[in-house]
Amino acid sequence: MTGPARRPVRMCVRCDRLTEAPVLVAEVHAGSGPGFNVYACPECAPHVPKPPDALDLLATGRPDRPRDR
């Protein structure tokens, strides 16, 4: 016998409060192992900055390293 579905509870990345209505604001990919999702509460979600696109980061290079190697 199953009961009612359990609602997801996540912590908001911006205000650190627990929310039963999490909004997915980012997906963090890992070089090794699984990545993870980042959630915000509905009030904070519009204010969370969009993470940079990985391809944009590759195009800019690393300013702390010399280009000629």
C-alpha positions, 0 to 999 in steps of 0.5 A, a space after each residue: 500500500 502506498 501513501 501520498 507522494 512525498 514532496 521534494 524538499 531542497 535548500 535554496 542556494 540564495 537564502 539557505 531556507 528549505 523549500 517544498 517548491 524548489 526551482 532548478 536554477 543550475 546543473 553542475 557537471 563534474 569531470 569525474 563522478 556525478 554532478 548535481 543540481 542547484 535549487 532556489 525557492 520560488 522567491 529567489 529563483 529570478 534573482 539567481 545569476 545564470 551560470 556561465 556557459 562552458 563553451 564561452 569559458 573555453 573560448 575566453 581561455 585562461 588569462 593567468 596562463 601564457 598563450 605560447 606554450 
